[in-house]
């Protein structure tokens, strides 16, 4: 055993800030929260029972495990898959380990142990571990990391994250030993006096900080700090603490910001935090879709310009949403500011969740905000209409989705000097502890995000004086709170945490009411694709129109009348049998009496639109649930007509 | 000498249809038309005197010629540049040879001869010629052509085109011999009983047909036919005669359509022509920008879906515009239908010409319809605002621009059984010949595209009975024609050729009046980026607004009032000193009293726009001339406000 574990694995959360001097909030272990019958429980179960086992078999089928077996002589095989494919297995391992933190799954644990043993056996004597740059390619180790080709540190980072997740599942240190041996080699290769470049695909930075947290090894933190200070030379990008804009590959950028935030949480480097806040502002000001999707460019999977947010051609890679969800979490842990949780919630219910099918076994790589079925697009998902796929040649997104869903219980609550924070609302029971060690059980009852009420029952071991910090989402205008049935003295403000400071007694209740009128949202006028359009939201959920629900017209022709852009004109209807249970919105739309399809590409502007418009019933579904009923055109943003022009 | 030349090089045009049984129109040699003081003459001179010499030096500097010298032992060098870089030299040779068809340029001729000698010396004994797959890589010849990597047949095609152009400049057959020797090898390798794949980058097809036309070698035509019938396996694309939509890489698609059209002109294969017309309709219905730009996707340089035409992120590669100009020419030669010439004219004055600076020595690769200067875009041209560059790592566009400009005199006129066709209007003198051999001199006097009048003086050797076919552009509503000062009996119809059938006498004149009111154009409603926007055109010229001309506001904030969308509200003003001489349009725009920049990315739709609008003077310049005065934001499509909302 080479690792020197520094603290109790049982109480470590997702991003373990228990001992982080510059993190305001302390994360809670995944296993401390048991999901009850709410929104996420069936998804977590599908993840553990269907998604994770299915991906295991697909990774086998595509030879990802065989790459390791080749090295240990148990299988003759070519190098298979892209050069970062080891990371897909590591992310799967992390997902499995996180699932083991919530569920007792003996067969999955067996798979994890078997895979772990094969990985350990494939590790080189000096600790190196990457199945491509071995054998006759040993001499080329690390040669191309800065040009984005080798992904060796990237894969190492995912190995470390998997190892830490496994250790926190049951204290098993087998994979942690492997990770530490590789980390030790990296320290000697890239540490003081060693190489001065870094991997152009970040990931290692946050992984090293977390490995430091798990093991107490200062040299891992120091290496993370050193790597973070290096420019990404191949792209001409400055170190993240000096970068002025979010540029380049969105996932790489997001992971690097995670590493910077983790580094700040341990060191308090103010320059880093200030720049991360600046970059977050850049994201929010013009580079994030209403769904929480991130990434406008297909080519090189890059950020676009500010306000460049095409709908049909949104890239919005599922992994990019995850990276920015992870970054938001770290910023939240550091600051305790609700604006980060607001964005995390937008991502998780929309642009993240659209990345996986309701069954849990098919995935989107890109998550567009509009889709046509008649297209001659060459996007692989667009053949025969956009459809999720079980496997992608670059299969980064599926295991990333799986590890994220498996980790969700760890995001609901944190503690701080003030008390207990509730960031996200779902039905669950939680065994938490105040910083002074007082155990507090919480029960949350809610049908969020479909219903407006959240009831929290507190059960501290005995009367305890602390603040219950409740996030009031920015959209929740008019939120109210009852404590033990009486209006709270404290008045909720949106986009902030409401601090309910009490001596809480066992059985005390808090009833939070978060109004969810149907909302109509427009874009900044610089977003060219959304000129004259609105999107529909309710609570944290972004809605879309799919052809399958709107037989009156193709959704491509659908318009909305401006005299119907008010909540009272829309009917909120929960359909338990539809799409795994969704609340749909029914209202009135406008259809042209002649399809808009006809007519030339360019025409005199002086010709008035000759079509007339009819009011027709329309139905919107949650965006995340689209493309679960076969090929169907879809729109999030819908053009608005002035009512004067309608018949 | 291995080539067997079949016909007189002096009378061959751009696409030599003199003997093509299925081409209605017969092309005229470049040298038969001498440009006078009009729009294109200064550009042709800059091309011959500045562009072509400058690119010669840049090709030297970047080692493109050294790739050949390495093979003949006159220079030690690595393989330099991308695998298709031989083609850049061939395209430069073609440009130079075409310039020699118009101008006496002894120094350029010397350069051409020297480069030709080096190319000839580098040819392998069996006729193979590609500077990458030689030496130790000889065994890999043609191995990857179908996967898009090697470009061997693509380069061969450009060699053939250069050879034919040189031969037609002065009858020199040195390069033609080289081309034929390579073509002979290709016939034996890819002809009957040989390989059955083809290059995934088309070009060879049209080149082989033209080489057939120059040499009469039937096996070249047969090989073209055979290659055209092969699928592009790597992309899953059907042969062009069976392809249902324009898909994939736009330049490849355009060149393949050219090859298909050339093949039809020789063989009359009706299936081919029918499908080319179908694909042309696909282009016009939803895949071409108002500028004639082609290509929506940066990734893989591909067509987008129908109506997917982003402005800021338009790819519209200069080469793609050229490919579709070339395709349009072939369709025009086959059919004599004005719709093809209309599109060619749109391309050449707009999306093509924007690809080169006024000086002639800097080039755009992409030609967007909107640009910002404050962007954090990662596009190489966008650093510090969009700027043309003298050299690109993939330098396909610069020599392509040069060969196109050098060839322009060859596009103005054709003949047919009916008589003489005038396709494009510019000041020039032409020595043409009717099909019966009667010489006809034409003089064209015009300041087109700035002015509305075109005067043509005819000088047949003696009185001659034929039709003068004049293209009436689709935009030229109200066109009129005088013959010898009297209204013609024939009435001009737009989008068609007007046939003036007469016994023409020496000195007869035709005065064509093509009204050019300022026009305001809107898009098909499915073009998301152009919702609520108009573009401005006058004659064949598309206009844009650049920041530098509009100090009242950033053009990003500029709107137009719908009560000003009429020609009478705009002033047409020629400025001889501006941008090499342009006609600008002055009118009234709207600026917001508060910049639109402020405010959140997403906002409630129920909040009315609180800004008010002021009428301000604005000035539009021809789109092709943008980005010639340093970094400047630009817009082609501008949003329209209802006048009721303005103050």
Interface residues (C-beta under 8 A of the other chain):
Chain A: X244 X245 X246 X247 X248 X284 X285 X286 X288 X290 X296 X297 X298 X299 X300 X302 X303 X304 X305 X306 X307 X308 X310 X311 X312 X313 X370 X372 X374 X375 X376 X377 X378 X519 X520 X521 X522 X523 X524 X525 X526 X527 X528 X529 X531 X532 X533 X534 X535 X556 X565 X566 X596 X597 X599 X600 X601 X602 X603 X604 X605 X606 X607 X639 X640
Chain B: X244 X245 X246 X247 X248 X284 X285 X286 X288 X290 X296 X297 X298 X299 X300 X302 X303 X304 X305 X306 X307 X308 X310 X311 X312 X313 X370 X372 X374 X375 X376 X377 X378 X519 X520 X521 X522 X523 X524 X525 X526 X527 X528 X529 X531 X532 X533 X534 X535 X556 X565 X566 X596 X597 X599 X600 X601 X602 X603 X604 X605 X606 X639 X640
